[in-house]
Amino acid sequence: MPEPRKRKQMHERRYQEPRYNTTQWRKYRRAFLSRNPLCVECGRVAEVVDHIEPVRFGGEFWDDSNHQAMCHRCHNSKSGKESHRRVAYDKNEGEQR
């Protein structure tokens, strides 16, 4: 029987968006979660810094007011709903598509 895969340590994980792979983001994330330890939706322990307005829809990546602490469960639920949004914002084009 094969051994179960171990979850990679945070510094070993790679994300599609390169900014999440930087030391700057990891330090920011750790500090943000220490200041905001509970999920804004359910009150569980927060594990994710969520962009309130997703970057792909025009939200600012580094704007502190665009961040909220969430648990994985609530974040996945929110992200799933956002994936069905019709209007996307293309920052490179500067217009809605």
Secondary structure, 3 states (H helix, E strand, C coil): CCCCCCCCCHHHCCCCCHHHHCHHHHHHHHHHHHHCCECCCCCCECCEEEECCCHHHCCCCCCHHHEEEECHHHHHHHHHHHCCCCCCEECCCCEEC
